[in-house]
């Protein structure tokens, strides 16, 4: 005999919706863990800020909106698992964020994992620098003046 669990209606709807989407369910679980780890880290460092928290939550909401948008587009591209690809990308991003926060809190991590995180951060920094350089307007050479 299985005991019946009485869940609130919204939670039941979410469980039913995510039952066929394990990547998205995993992403949401990692988002919640990331938020908790981030809050614990900011409390430990005494830098808790509602502005920073709001910014982080807004980014997570935008990620979910992007995934929702891709979910709407998925039926039009059944041969391409775009929903799983985008969800997996954000899932990995959340996992990296959790590990970065854990490292910042002083939680020991395996050296290979730390090396990989450093490389990924360097790649992200280089990509941002390249975008910044690409956005800079070209400077016209000085025009010759008539003599």
Buried (B, 14 or more C-beta within 10 A) or exposed (E): EEEEEEEEEEEEEBEEEBEEBEBBBBBBEBBEBBBEBBBBBBEEEEEBEEEEBEEBEEEBEEBBEBBEEBBEEBEEEEEEEBBBEBBBBBBEBBBBBBBBBBBBBEEEBEEEEEEBBEEBEEEEEEEEEEEEEEEEEEEEEEEEEEE
